[in-house]
């Protein structure tokens, strides 16, 4: 009986988080009641899982960041040359970011758990950029902190391209990954 209740609670939490992402993306001021309705649950059930709005936002941040880590690890970046790993990681991250646009694009107070996950994401990114430099994809003197910031900005901008919401093909994570990596490695200048 305890296991079935736990699975039911996990489904409720997942439904609440997914509904919160959808509802808050449309209306950042949405109430817990609106989120409960979108999840197909009662407000009491939502409050049982999340004491207040901040607890829900913290859980959203942790869930989205954990999914980013899972996407990075699923790409198996250590099992391929840096260029292949960079494409795989980028495509997987873009898939997650497209699902969690509200949560990953809005700055909100981060819990210790979310901050720890973000540190892990940064560590994965730094490792990959170090390998890219070592394998000659980046210049030997490339500032990796700047490169990391540019990479993150390109990831965000890839999903927010003007007119992209009108053309579903423009949201293809693999095509966007190619665009991000090409821009990161070659900029907008002519290619040799």
VENDACOR-V666641 format. One line per field, one symbol per residue. phi: phi as a letter, one per 30 degrees, with the letter a starting at -180 (. if undefined). psi: psi as a letter, one per 30 degrees, with the letter a starting at -180 (. if undefined). burial: I if it has 9 or more other ideal C-beta (glycine too) atoms within 8 Angstrom, else O. A space follows every 50 residues. Layout:
phi=???
psi=???
burial=???
//
This chain:
phi=.dddddddddddddddddddedddddbdcedddddedddibddddddddb daeddddddddddddddddedddddhddcbeeddddddeddddddddddc edddccdbecdedddddddddedddeeddddddddidceecedddddddd edddeddedcdeidddbeddcdeddddddddddddbicddcd
psi=eeeeeeeeeeeeeeeeeeeeeeefeejfgkleeeeeeffglleeeefeej eleeeeeeeeeeeeeeeeeeeeeffiffglleeeeeeeeeeeeeeeefeh eeeffkjlkkleeeeeeeeeeeeeeeeeeeeeeeggelkegkjfeeeeee eeeeeeeefgkkffffjeffgjeeeeeeeeeeeeffaglkk.
burial=OOOOOOOOIOOIIOIIIIIIIIIIOOOOOIOIOIIIOIIOIOOOIIIOII OOOOIIIIIIIIIIIIIIIOIIOOIIIOOIOIIOIIIIIIIIIIIIIIOI IIIIOOOOOIIOOIIOIIOIIIOIIIIIIIIIIOIOIIOOOIOIOOIIOI IIOIIIOIIOOOOIOOOOOIIOIOIIIIIIIOIIOOOOOOOO
//
